[in-house]
Amino acid sequence: RVFYAIDDTRTAFWLQAAHTLFFIIGAAFCSFLPTAWIVPGIGLVTSAAAFFQMIIGGFALRRRIGSLDAALIARRTSQFIIAGLAALLVGVLIGWSLGTLGEAGFARDTVGGAAASVALIGVPMVAVYGAVLLAMRVPDAMNAVALVRRRLQR
């Protein structure tokens, strides 16, 4: 988006092309995985492609506009990863308790159970993610809470 804002659509195009090629190659390799691992593999490839695009985009942007305060970006990214890992742990524990990891269980027996499990796992994960960000006093999370408080006080 930054490249569009500075009217450099050519760089944005090539960054997206590189991202798409990375994803296509990774997804093609996933077709060789056992059937049960294809979807998790594609999820991992999607995340890896986004990370790849972030790295090459950062280099391209730095070349175009100068310093990007890499230390701050690394610190924030680390904080988001820590919060994500905490949420992942909570999600895996709740999912395990609902039977998502076995052959049978509440989450796998019916469509309704699966749908309920999405909420029963997802809502606590979002809450933990936000709580960890707030505990680390991440400015983005603090600003979001302040915005919600201001809106609710009207």
DSSP file with accessible surface (Angstrom, degrees, kcal/mol):
  #  RESIDUE AA STRUCTURE BP1 BP2  ACC     N-H-->O    O-->H-N    N-H-->O    O-->H-N    TCO  KAPPA ALPHA  PHI   PSI    X-CA   Y-CA   Z-CA
    1    1 A R     >        0   0  250      0, 0.0     4,-2.1     0, 0.0     5,-0.1   0.000 360.0 360.0 360.0 -32.6    0.0    0.0    0.0
    2    2 A V  H  >  +     0   0   69      1,-0.2     4,-1.6     2,-0.2     6,-0.1   0.916 360.0  51.8 -62.1 -40.2    2.9    2.3    0.7
    3    3 A F  H  4>S+     0   0   13      1,-0.2     5,-3.7     2,-0.2    -1,-0.2   0.876 108.8  50.3 -66.5 -35.1    4.0    2.0   -2.9
    4    4 A Y  H >45S+     0   0  130      3,-0.2     3,-1.6     1,-0.2    -1,-0.2   0.894 107.4  55.2 -66.0 -38.8    0.6    2.8   -4.2
    5    5 A A  H 3<5S+     0   0   82     -4,-2.1    -2,-0.2     1,-0.3    -1,-0.2   0.818 110.9  44.0 -64.9 -29.7    0.6    5.9   -1.9
    6    6 A I  T 3<5S-     0   0   59     -4,-1.6    -1,-0.3    -5,-0.1    -2,-0.2   0.126 119.4-110.7-101.8  21.3    3.8    7.1   -3.5
    7    7 A D  T < 5S+     0   0  147     -3,-1.6     2,-0.4     1,-0.2    -3,-0.2   0.842  76.9 132.3  56.3  40.7    2.6    6.3   -7.0
    8    8 A D     >< +     0   0   24     -5,-3.7     4,-1.5     1,-0.1    -1,-0.2  -0.641  13.6 153.5-118.1  71.8    5.0    3.4   -7.5
    9    9 A T  H  >  +     0   0   86     -2,-0.4     4,-2.4     1,-0.2     5,-0.2   0.771  65.9  65.9 -72.9 -23.7    2.6    0.8   -8.8
   10   10 A R  H  > S+     0   0  186      2,-0.2     4,-2.2     1,-0.2    -1,-0.2   0.946 104.0  44.1 -63.4 -47.2    5.4   -1.0  -10.7
   11   11 A T  H  > S+     0   0   26      1,-0.2     4,-2.5     2,-0.2     5,-0.2   0.921 112.4  53.0 -64.2 -41.8    7.2   -2.0   -7.5
   12   12 A A  H  X S+     0   0   10     -4,-1.5     4,-2.3     1,-0.2    -1,-0.2   0.910 108.9  50.7 -59.3 -41.4    3.9   -3.0   -5.9
   13   13 A F  H  X S+     0   0  121     -4,-2.4     4,-2.6     2,-0.2    -1,-0.2   0.943 111.5  46.1 -61.1 -48.7    3.2   -5.2   -8.9
   14   14 A W  H  X S+     0   0  161     -4,-2.2     4,-2.4     1,-0.2    -2,-0.2   0.869 111.3  52.2 -67.7 -34.8    6.6   -7.0   -8.7
   15   15 A L  H  X S+     0   0   23     -4,-2.5     4,-2.3     2,-0.2    -1,-0.2   0.927 112.4  45.7 -63.8 -43.9    6.3   -7.5   -5.0
   16   16 A Q  H  X S+     0   0   87     -4,-2.3     4,-2.8    -5,-0.2    -2,-0.2   0.889 111.1  53.1 -66.7 -37.5    2.9   -9.1   -5.5
   17   17 A A  H  X S+     0   0   34     -4,-2.6     4,-2.6     2,-0.2    -2,-0.2   0.920 110.1  47.5 -62.9 -42.8    4.3  -11.2   -8.4
   18   18 A A  H  X S+     0   0   31     -4,-2.4     4,-2.5     2,-0.2    -2,-0.2   0.918 112.7  49.4 -64.0 -42.4    7.1  -12.5   -6.2
   19   19 A H  H  X S+     0   0   36     -4,-2.3     4,-2.5     2,-0.2    -2,-0.2   0.932 112.2  47.9 -60.3 -46.1    4.7  -13.2   -3.3
   20   20 A T  H  X S+     0   0   57     -4,-2.8     4,-2.9     2,-0.2     5,-0.2   0.919 111.6  49.3 -64.7 -42.7    2.3  -15.1   -5.7
   21   21 A L  H  X S+     0   0  105     -4,-2.6     4,-2.5     2,-0.2     5,-0.3   0.931 110.7  50.8 -62.7 -43.7    5.2  -17.1   -7.2
   22   22 A F  H  X S+     0   0   74     -4,-2.5     4,-2.4     1,-0.2    -2,-0.2   0.936 113.3  46.1 -57.5 -46.7    6.4  -18.1   -3.7
   23   23 A F  H  X S+     0   0   64     -4,-2.5     4,-3.2     1,-0.2     5,-0.3   0.920 111.2  50.7 -64.7 -45.6    2.9  -19.2   -2.8
   24   24 A I  H  X S+     0   0   97     -4,-2.9     4,-2.4     2,-0.2    -1,-0.2   0.925 112.1  47.0 -60.9 -44.0    2.3  -21.2   -6.0
   25   25 A I  H  X S+     0   0   83     -4,-2.5     4,-2.0    -5,-0.2    -1,-0.2   0.944 115.1  46.5 -63.5 -45.4    5.6  -23.1   -5.6
   26   26 A G  H  X S+     0   0   15     -4,-2.4     4,-1.6    -5,-0.3    -2,-0.2   0.919 112.6  49.0 -63.2 -43.4    4.9  -23.8   -1.9
   27   27 A A  H  X S+     0   0   24     -4,-3.2     4,-0.8     1,-0.2    -1,-0.2   0.882 108.5  54.6 -64.8 -36.6    1.3  -24.9   -2.6
   28   28 A A  H >< S+     0   0   52     -4,-2.4     3,-0.9    -5,-0.3     4,-0.3   0.917 106.8  50.6 -63.2 -40.8    2.5  -27.2   -5.4
   29   29 A F  H >< S+     0   0  140     -4,-2.0     3,-1.7     1,-0.2    -1,-0.2   0.846 101.4  63.5 -64.6 -31.9    4.9  -28.8   -3.0
   30   30 A C  H >< S+     0   0    6     -4,-1.6     3,-1.7     1,-0.3    -1,-0.2   0.767  87.2  71.4 -63.5 -24.1    2.0  -29.3   -0.6
   31   31 A S  T << S+     0   0   77     -3,-0.9    -1,-0.3    -4,-0.8    -2,-0.2   0.709  93.1  57.0 -66.8 -15.6    0.3  -31.6   -3.1
   32   32 A F  T <  S+     0   0  167     -3,-1.7    -1,-0.3    -4,-0.3    -2,-0.2   0.505  88.8  98.3 -90.7  -4.7    3.0  -34.1   -2.3
   33   33 A L  S <  S-     0   0   70     -3,-1.7     5,-0.1    -4,-0.2    -3,-0.0  -0.410  91.7 -86.1 -76.9 158.7    2.1  -34.2    1.4
   34   34 A P    >>  -     0   0   85      0, 0.0     3,-2.4     0, 0.0     4,-0.6  -0.326  48.2-106.0 -58.9 149.5   -0.1  -36.9    2.9
   35   35 A T  H >> S+     0   0  127      1,-0.3     3,-1.2     2,-0.2     4,-0.5   0.844 118.8  56.1 -50.4 -42.7   -3.8  -35.9    2.5
   36   36 A A  H 34 S+     0   0   82      1,-0.2    -1,-0.3     2,-0.1     3,-0.0   0.702 109.9  47.1 -66.7 -16.9   -4.2  -35.0    6.2
   37   37 A W  H <> S+     0   0  159     -3,-2.4     4,-2.2     2,-0.1    -1,-0.2   0.437  86.1  87.9-106.2   0.0   -1.3  -32.5    6.0
   38   38 A I  H <X S+     0   0   50     -3,-1.2     4,-2.6    -4,-0.6     5,-0.2   0.960  91.3  44.4 -65.7 -49.4   -2.2  -30.6    2.8
   39   39 A V  H  X S+     0   0  118     -4,-0.5     4,-2.4     2,-0.2     5,-0.2   0.951 115.9  46.0 -64.5 -47.6   -4.4  -28.0    4.4
   40   40 A P  H  > S+     0   0   64      0, 0.0     4,-2.4     0, 0.0    -1,-0.2   0.910 112.8  53.1 -60.6 -35.2   -2.0  -27.3    7.3
   41   41 A G  H  X S+     0   0   11     -4,-2.2     4,-2.7     2,-0.2    -2,-0.2   0.922 108.4  48.0 -63.9 -43.0    0.8  -27.2    4.7
   42   42 A I  H  X S+     0   0   61     -4,-2.6     4,-2.7     2,-0.2    -1,-0.2   0.895 110.1  53.4 -66.0 -36.7   -1.0  -24.6    2.6
   43   43 A G  H  X S+     0   0   37     -4,-2.4     4,-2.1     2,-0.2    -2,-0.2   0.927 110.7  46.5 -61.5 -42.7   -1.7  -22.6    5.8
   44   44 A L  H  X S+     0   0  126     -4,-2.4     4,-2.8     2,-0.2    -2,-0.2   0.913 112.0  50.6 -65.8 -41.2    2.0  -22.7    6.6
   45   45 A V  H  X S+     0   0   22     -4,-2.7     4,-2.9     2,-0.2     5,-0.2   0.906 108.2  53.4 -63.6 -39.8    2.9  -21.7    3.0
   46   46 A T  H  X S+     0   0   69     -4,-2.7     4,-2.0     2,-0.2    -1,-0.2   0.939 112.2  44.2 -60.3 -45.6    0.4  -18.8    3.2
   47   47 A S  H  X S+     0   0   79     -4,-2.1     4,-2.3     2,-0.2    -2,-0.2   0.913 113.9  49.9 -65.1 -43.0    2.1  -17.5    6.3
   48   48 A A  H  X S+     0   0   39     -4,-2.8     4,-2.8     1,-0.2    -2,-0.2   0.895 109.5  51.7 -63.6 -39.3    5.6  -18.0    4.9
   49   49 A A  H  X S+     0   0    0     -4,-2.9     4,-2.6     2,-0.2    -1,-0.2   0.900 109.7  49.4 -65.1 -39.9    4.6  -16.2    1.7
   50   50 A A  H  X S+     0   0   53     -4,-2.0     4,-2.3    -5,-0.2    -2,-0.2   0.914 112.3  47.8 -64.6 -41.5    3.3  -13.2    3.7
   51   51 A F  H  X S+     0   0  123     -4,-2.3     4,-2.4     2,-0.2    -2,-0.2   0.929 111.2  51.3 -64.0 -43.1    6.6  -13.2    5.7
   52   52 A F  H  X S+     0   0   66     -4,-2.8     4,-2.6     1,-0.2     5,-0.3   0.928 110.6  48.5 -58.7 -45.8    8.6  -13.4    2.5
   53   53 A Q  H  X S+     0   0   52     -4,-2.6     4,-2.5     1,-0.2    -1,-0.2   0.890 109.2  53.3 -65.0 -36.2    6.6  -10.5    1.0
   54   54 A M  H  X S+     0   0   89     -4,-2.3     4,-2.3     2,-0.2    -1,-0.2   0.928 110.8  46.8 -63.7 -43.2    7.2   -8.5    4.2
   55   55 A I  H  X S+     0   0   69     -4,-2.4     4,-2.1     2,-0.2    -2,-0.2   0.962 116.8  40.9 -65.5 -51.6   10.9   -9.0    4.0
   56   56 A I  H  X S+     0   0   43     -4,-2.6     4,-2.4     1,-0.2    -1,-0.2   0.889 115.0  53.3 -67.5 -33.4   11.3   -8.1    0.3
   57   57 A G  H  X S+     0   0   14     -4,-2.5     4,-2.8    -5,-0.3    -1,-0.2   0.895 107.1  52.3 -64.9 -38.7    8.9   -5.3    0.7
   58   58 A G  H  X S+     0   0   28     -4,-2.3     4,-2.6    -5,-0.2    -2,-0.2   0.920 110.5  47.0 -63.2 -43.3   10.9   -3.9    3.6
   59   59 A F  H  X S+     0   0  121     -4,-2.1     4,-2.2     2,-0.2    -2,-0.2   0.932 114.4  47.2 -63.5 -44.3   14.1   -4.0    1.5
   60   60 A A  H  X S+     0   0   10     -4,-2.4     4,-1.7     1,-0.2    -2,-0.2   0.911 113.9  47.6 -64.8 -40.5   12.3   -2.3   -1.4
   61   61 A L  H  X S+     0   0   28     -4,-2.8     4,-3.2     2,-0.2     5,-0.5   0.915 110.5  51.2 -68.7 -41.1   10.8    0.3    0.8
   62   62 A R  H  X S+     0   0  131     -4,-2.6     4,-2.0     1,-0.2    -1,-0.2   0.907 110.0  50.5 -62.1 -39.8   14.1    1.1    2.6
   63   63 A R  H  < S+     0   0  194     -4,-2.2    -1,-0.2    -5,-0.2    -2,-0.2   0.880 116.4  42.7 -63.3 -34.6   15.7    1.5   -0.8
   64   64 A R  H  < S+     0   0  123     -4,-1.7    -2,-0.2    -5,-0.2    -1,-0.2   0.890 132.7  13.6 -81.8 -42.6   13.0    3.9   -1.9
   65   65 A I  H  < S-     0   0   95     -4,-3.2     2,-0.2     1,-0.3    -3,-0.2   0.454 100.0-121.4-119.3  -2.2   12.4    6.1    1.2
   66   66 A G     <  +     0   0   32     -4,-2.0    -1,-0.3    -5,-0.5    -2,-0.1  -0.625  67.8  19.2 100.8-156.1   15.4    5.5    3.5
   67   67 A S        -     0   0  111     -2,-0.2    -4,-0.0     1,-0.1     0, 0.0  -0.148  47.0-171.6 -58.8 144.1   15.6    4.2    7.1
   68   68 A L        -     0   0   48    -10,-0.0     5,-0.2     0, 0.0    -1,-0.1   0.264  45.7-109.2-118.4   7.2   12.7    2.3    8.5
   69   69 A D    >>  -     0   0   85      3,-0.1     4,-2.0     1,-0.1     3,-0.5   0.991  40.8-172.9  57.2  62.6   13.7    2.0   12.2
   70   70 A A  H 3> S+     0   0   70      1,-0.2     4,-2.8     2,-0.2     5,-0.2   0.812  76.8  61.4 -58.4 -32.0   14.3   -1.8   11.9
   71   71 A A  H 3> S+     0   0   65      2,-0.2     4,-2.4     1,-0.2    -1,-0.2   0.926 106.4  45.0 -63.8 -42.5   14.8   -2.1   15.7
   72   72 A L  H <> S+     0   0   56     -3,-0.5     4,-2.8     2,-0.2     5,-0.3   0.921 113.2  50.4 -66.2 -42.8   11.3   -0.9   16.4
   73   73 A I  H  X S+     0   0   82     -4,-2.0     4,-2.7     1,-0.2     5,-0.2   0.930 111.9  47.8 -61.5 -43.5    9.8   -3.1   13.7
   74   74 A A  H  X S+     0   0   54     -4,-2.8     4,-2.4     2,-0.2    -1,-0.2   0.907 112.1  50.0 -64.2 -41.1   11.7   -6.1   15.1
   75   75 A R  H  X S+     0   0  129     -4,-2.4     4,-2.2    -5,-0.2    -2,-0.2   0.947 113.6  44.4 -63.7 -47.0   10.6   -5.3   18.7
   76   76 A R  H  X S+     0   0   54     -4,-2.8     4,-2.6     2,-0.2     5,-0.2   0.920 112.7  51.6 -64.7 -42.9    6.9   -5.0   17.7
   77   77 A T  H  X S+     0   0   45     -4,-2.7     4,-2.4    -5,-0.3    -1,-0.2   0.923 109.5  50.8 -60.4 -41.5    7.1   -8.1   15.6
   78   78 A S  H  X S+     0   0   63     -4,-2.4     4,-2.6     2,-0.2    -1,-0.2   0.908 109.7  50.4 -62.0 -41.0    8.5  -10.0   18.5
   79   79 A Q  H  X S+     0   0   29     -4,-2.2     4,-2.4     1,-0.2    -2,-0.2   0.924 110.8  48.4 -64.6 -41.5    5.8   -8.8   20.8
   80   80 A F  H  X S+     0   0   61     -4,-2.6     4,-2.3     1,-0.2    -2,-0.2   0.887 111.6  50.4 -66.5 -36.8    3.1   -9.8   18.3
   81   81 A I  H  X S+     0   0   98     -4,-2.4     4,-2.7     2,-0.2    -2,-0.2   0.923 109.6  50.2 -66.5 -43.1    4.7  -13.3   17.9
   82   82 A I  H  X S+     0   0   92     -4,-2.6     4,-2.2     2,-0.2    -2,-0.2   0.939 112.6  46.7 -59.9 -46.0    4.9  -13.7   21.7
   83   83 A A  H  X S+     0   0    0     -4,-2.4     4,-2.4     1,-0.2    -1,-0.2   0.910 112.1  51.5 -63.2 -39.4    1.2  -12.8   22.0
   84   84 A G  H  X S+     0   0   29     -4,-2.3     4,-2.6     1,-0.2    -2,-0.2   0.893 108.4  50.6 -64.4 -39.6    0.4  -15.2   19.1
   85   85 A L  H  X S+     0   0  103     -4,-2.7     4,-2.5     2,-0.2    -1,-0.2   0.897 109.7  50.4 -66.6 -38.3    2.2  -18.0   20.7
   86   86 A A  H  X S+     0   0   31     -4,-2.2     4,-2.1     2,-0.2    -2,-0.2   0.935 112.9  46.3 -63.2 -44.1    0.3  -17.5   24.0
   87   87 A A  H  X S+     0   0    6     -4,-2.4     4,-2.8     1,-0.2    -2,-0.2   0.902 110.6  53.9 -64.8 -38.5   -3.0  -17.5   22.0
   88   88 A L  H  X S+     0   0   92     -4,-2.6     4,-2.9     2,-0.2     5,-0.2   0.932 107.1  50.9 -61.1 -44.5   -1.8  -20.6   20.1
   89   89 A L  H  X S+     0   0  109     -4,-2.5     4,-2.5     1,-0.2    -1,-0.2   0.936 112.2  46.4 -59.8 -46.0   -1.2  -22.4   23.4
   90   90 A V  H  X S+     0   0   39     -4,-2.1     4,-2.7     1,-0.2     5,-0.3   0.930 113.2  49.8 -62.2 -44.5   -4.6  -21.6   24.7
   91   91 A G  H  X S+     0   0    7     -4,-2.8     4,-2.9     1,-0.2    -2,-0.2   0.910 111.1  48.1 -62.6 -42.0   -6.2  -22.6   21.4
   92   92 A V  H  X S+     0   0   72     -4,-2.9     4,-3.0     2,-0.2    -1,-0.2   0.924 112.7  48.9 -65.8 -42.6   -4.4  -25.9   21.3
   93   93 A L  H  X S+     0   0   99     -4,-2.5     4,-2.2    -5,-0.2    -2,-0.2   0.932 115.5  42.6 -63.8 -45.5   -5.4  -26.7   24.9
   94   94 A I  H  X S+     0   0   41     -4,-2.7     4,-1.5     2,-0.2    -2,-0.2   0.931 115.5  50.3 -66.5 -43.8   -9.0  -25.8   24.4
   95   95 A G  H  <>S+     0   0    2     -4,-2.9     5,-2.7    -5,-0.3     4,-0.5   0.919 109.6  50.7 -59.3 -42.8   -9.1  -27.6   21.1
   96   96 A W  H ><5S+     0   0  175     -4,-3.0     3,-1.3     1,-0.2    -1,-0.2   0.926 108.9  51.5 -60.8 -42.9   -7.5  -30.7   22.6
   97   97 A S  H 3<5S+     0   0   80     -4,-2.2    -1,-0.2     1,-0.3    -2,-0.2   0.784 110.2  50.1 -67.2 -24.1  -10.2  -30.7   25.4
   98   98 A L  T 3<5S-     0   0   33     -4,-1.5     9,-2.6    -3,-0.3    10,-0.3   0.441 120.9-106.8 -92.4  -1.5  -12.9  -30.5   22.7
   99   99 A G  T < 5S+     0   0   15     -3,-1.3     3,-0.5    -4,-0.5    -3,-0.2   0.720  75.4 135.3  88.1  23.8  -11.5  -33.4   20.8
  100  100 A T  S   <S+     0   0   40     -5,-2.7    -4,-0.2     1,-0.2    -5,-0.1   0.751  72.5  51.0 -75.0 -22.2  -10.0  -31.6   17.8
  101  101 A L  S    S+     0   0  116     -6,-0.3    -1,-0.2    -5,-0.2     2,-0.1   0.547 103.6  65.5 -95.1  -6.2   -6.8  -33.6   17.9
  102  102 A G  S    S-     0   0   33     -3,-0.5     3,-0.1     2,-0.2     0, 0.0  -0.374  94.3 -99.3-105.3-174.7   -8.3  -37.1   18.0
  103  103 A E  S    S+     0   0  180     -2,-0.1     2,-0.3     1,-0.1    -1,-0.0   0.770 105.4  17.3 -75.3 -27.3  -10.4  -39.2   15.6
  104  104 A A  S    S+     0   0   64      5,-0.0     2,-0.3     3,-0.0    -2,-0.2  -0.942  73.6 115.1-142.0 162.4  -13.6  -38.3   17.5
  105  105 A G  S >> S-     0   0   17     -2,-0.3     4,-2.1     1,-0.1     3,-1.4  -0.838  74.4 -65.4 153.7 171.4  -14.8  -35.7   19.9
  106  106 A F  H 3> S+     0   0  103      1,-0.3     4,-0.7    -2,-0.3    -7,-0.2   0.886 129.7  49.4 -50.8 -44.5  -17.2  -32.8   20.3
  107  107 A A  H 34 S+     0   0    9     -9,-2.6    -1,-0.3     1,-0.2    -8,-0.1   0.693 120.7  34.7 -73.1 -17.1  -15.4  -30.8   17.7
  108  108 A R  H <4 S+     0   0  139     -3,-1.4    -1,-0.2   -10,-0.3    -2,-0.2   0.572 101.0  73.1-113.3 -12.3  -15.3  -33.6   15.1
  109  109 A D  H  < S+     0   0  107     -4,-2.1     2,-0.3    -3,-0.1    -3,-0.1   0.860 104.7  11.9 -77.4 -36.9  -18.6  -35.5   15.6
  110  110 A T     X  -     0   0   85     -4,-0.7     4,-2.3    -5,-0.2     5,-0.2  -0.942  68.3-117.4-138.7 162.1  -21.1  -33.0   14.1
  111  111 A V  H  > S+     0   0  129     -2,-0.3     4,-2.8     1,-0.2     5,-0.2   0.910 118.0  52.2 -64.3 -40.9  -21.1  -29.9   12.0
  112  112 A G  H  > S+     0   0   49      2,-0.2     4,-2.7     1,-0.2     5,-0.2   0.908 109.0  49.3 -61.6 -42.2  -22.7  -28.0   14.9
  113  113 A G  H  > S+     0   0    3      2,-0.2     4,-2.2     1,-0.2    -1,-0.2   0.896 111.7  49.3 -64.0 -39.1  -20.0  -29.2   17.3
  114  114 A A  H  X S+     0   0   40     -4,-2.3     4,-1.6     2,-0.2    -2,-0.2   0.928 112.3  47.5 -65.3 -43.9  -17.4  -28.1   14.8
  115  115 A A  H  X S+     0   0   61     -4,-2.8     4,-1.3     1,-0.2    -2,-0.2   0.922 112.9  48.2 -64.4 -42.8  -19.0  -24.7   14.5
  116  116 A A  H  X S+     0   0   38     -4,-2.7     4,-3.0     1,-0.2    -1,-0.2   0.891 107.4  57.2 -63.8 -37.4  -19.4  -24.2   18.2
  117  117 A S  H  X S+     0   0    4     -4,-2.2     4,-2.1     1,-0.2     5,-0.4   0.853  98.5  60.1 -63.5 -34.4  -15.7  -25.3   18.6
  118  118 A V  H  X S+     0   0  106     -4,-1.6     4,-3.1     1,-0.2     5,-0.3   0.945 112.8  38.0 -57.9 -46.5  -14.6  -22.4   16.4
  119  119 A A  H  X S+     0   0   56     -4,-1.3     4,-2.1     2,-0.2    -2,-0.2   0.916 114.6  53.8 -70.6 -42.4  -16.2  -19.9   18.8
  120  120 A L  H  < S+     0   0   89     -4,-3.0    -1,-0.2     1,-0.2    -2,-0.2   0.761 121.7  31.6 -66.0 -24.1  -15.1  -21.8   21.9
  121  121 A I  H  X S+     0   0   29     -4,-2.1     4,-1.7    -5,-0.2    -2,-0.2   0.838 120.1  49.8 -95.4 -44.9  -11.5  -21.8   20.7
  122  122 A G  H  X S+     0   0   28     -4,-3.1     4,-2.5    -5,-0.4     5,-0.2   0.895 105.1  53.9 -67.3 -43.4  -11.4  -18.6   18.8
  123  123 A V  H  X S+     0   0  101     -4,-2.1     4,-2.4    -5,-0.3    -1,-0.2   0.950 111.5  44.3 -62.7 -48.1  -12.9  -16.2   21.3
  124  124 A P  H  > S+     0   0   39      0, 0.0     4,-2.8     0, 0.0     5,-0.2   0.890 111.8  55.0 -63.7 -33.2  -10.5  -17.1   24.1
  125  125 A M  H  X S+     0   0   56     -4,-1.7     4,-2.7     2,-0.2    -2,-0.2   0.933 109.3  46.0 -63.8 -44.0   -7.6  -17.0   21.7
  126  126 A V  H  X S+     0   0  105     -4,-2.5     4,-2.6     2,-0.2     5,-0.2   0.919 113.2  50.7 -63.6 -41.5   -8.5  -13.4   20.7
  127  127 A A  H  X S+     0   0   62     -4,-2.4     4,-2.7    -5,-0.2    -2,-0.2   0.926 112.3  45.7 -63.5 -43.6   -8.9  -12.5   24.3
  128  128 A V  H  X S+     0   0   37     -4,-2.8     4,-2.8     2,-0.2     5,-0.3   0.923 111.5  52.7 -66.0 -43.1   -5.5  -13.9   25.3
  129  129 A Y  H  X S+     0   0   82     -4,-2.7     4,-2.2    -5,-0.2    -2,-0.2   0.955 113.8  42.7 -57.0 -49.6   -3.8  -12.3   22.3
  130  130 A G  H  X S+     0   0   26     -4,-2.6     4,-2.5     1,-0.2    -2,-0.2   0.911 113.4  51.9 -64.1 -41.9   -5.2   -8.9   23.3
  131  131 A A  H  X S+     0   0   56     -4,-2.7     4,-2.7    -5,-0.2    -1,-0.2   0.900 109.8  48.8 -63.8 -40.9   -4.4   -9.4   27.0
  132  132 A V  H  X S+     0   0   33     -4,-2.8     4,-2.0     2,-0.2    -1,-0.2   0.919 110.9  50.4 -66.6 -42.1   -0.8  -10.3   26.3
  133  133 A L  H  <>S+     0   0   14     -4,-2.2     5,-2.4    -5,-0.3    -2,-0.2   0.922 113.1  46.6 -60.9 -41.5   -0.4   -7.3   24.0
  134  134 A L  H ><5S+     0   0   61     -4,-2.5     3,-1.4     1,-0.2    -2,-0.2   0.894 109.0  54.4 -67.2 -38.6   -1.8   -5.1   26.7
  135  135 A A  H 3<5S+     0   0   82     -4,-2.7    -1,-0.2     1,-0.3    -2,-0.2   0.852 110.2  46.9 -63.1 -32.9    0.4   -6.7   29.4
  136  136 A M  T 3<5S-     0   0   53     -4,-2.0    -1,-0.3    -5,-0.2    -2,-0.2   0.418 112.7-125.6 -86.4   1.7    3.4   -5.9   27.3
  137  137 A R  T < 5 -     0   0  179     -3,-1.4    -3,-0.2     1,-0.2    -2,-0.1   0.876  36.5-175.0  54.6  45.1    2.0   -2.3   26.8
  138  138 A V    >>< -     0   0    0     -5,-2.4     4,-2.4     1,-0.2     3,-0.5  -0.572  24.8-136.5 -69.2 123.7    2.2   -2.5   23.0
  139  139 A P  H 3> S+     0   0   47      0, 0.0     4,-2.9     0, 0.0     5,-0.2   0.845 100.8  56.8 -55.6 -37.2    1.2    1.0   21.9
  140  140 A D  H 3> S+     0   0   92      1,-0.2     4,-1.8     2,-0.2     5,-0.1   0.920 111.4  42.8 -60.8 -43.2   -1.1   -0.3   19.1
  141  141 A A  H <> S+     0   0   15     -3,-0.5     4,-2.3     2,-0.2    -1,-0.2   0.905 113.7  51.2 -69.6 -41.3   -3.2   -2.3   21.6
  142  142 A M  H  X S+     0   0   67     -4,-2.4     4,-2.4     1,-0.2    -2,-0.2   0.911 110.9  48.9 -62.8 -40.9   -3.2    0.5   24.2
  143  143 A N  H  X S+     0   0  105     -4,-2.9     4,-2.5    -5,-0.2    -1,-0.2   0.873 108.9  53.2 -66.5 -37.6   -4.5    2.9   21.5
  144  144 A A  H  X S+     0   0   52     -4,-1.8     4,-2.3    -5,-0.2    -2,-0.2   0.922 110.4  47.0 -63.9 -42.5   -7.2    0.5   20.4
  145  145 A V  H  X S+     0   0   45     -4,-2.3     4,-2.7     1,-0.2    -2,-0.2   0.925 111.8  50.7 -64.8 -42.4   -8.4    0.2   24.0
  146  146 A A  H  X S+     0   0   34     -4,-2.4     4,-2.4     1,-0.2    -2,-0.2   0.910 109.8  50.9 -62.5 -39.8   -8.3    4.0   24.4
  147  147 A L  H  X S+     0   0   73     -4,-2.5     4,-2.3     2,-0.2    -2,-0.2   0.938 110.9  47.6 -63.0 -45.0  -10.3    4.4   21.1
  148  148 A V  H  X S+     0   0   80     -4,-2.3     4,-2.4     1,-0.2    -2,-0.2   0.924 111.4  51.3 -63.3 -42.4  -13.0    1.9   22.3
  149  149 A R  H  X S+     0   0  164     -4,-2.7     4,-1.5     1,-0.2    -1,-0.2   0.911 109.8  49.6 -61.3 -43.2  -13.2    3.6   25.7
  150  150 A R  H  X S+     0   0  137     -4,-2.4     4,-0.5     1,-0.2    -1,-0.2   0.917 111.9  48.5 -62.5 -40.9  -13.7    7.0   24.0
  151  151 A R  H >< S+     0   0  150     -4,-2.3     3,-0.7     1,-0.2    -1,-0.2   0.882 111.3  49.7 -66.4 -38.2  -16.4    5.6   21.8
  152  152 A L  H 3< S+     0   0  138     -4,-2.4    -1,-0.2     1,-0.2    -2,-0.2   0.758 104.1  59.5 -73.9 -23.8  -18.2    4.0   24.7
  153  153 A Q  H 3<        0   0  158     -4,-1.5    -1,-0.2    -5,-0.2    -2,-0.2   0.591 360.0 360.0 -81.2 -10.3  -18.2    7.2   26.8
  154  154 A R    <<        0   0  222     -3,-0.7    -3,-0.0    -4,-0.5    -4,-0.0  -0.312 360.0 360.0 -73.2 360.0  -20.2    9.1   24.1
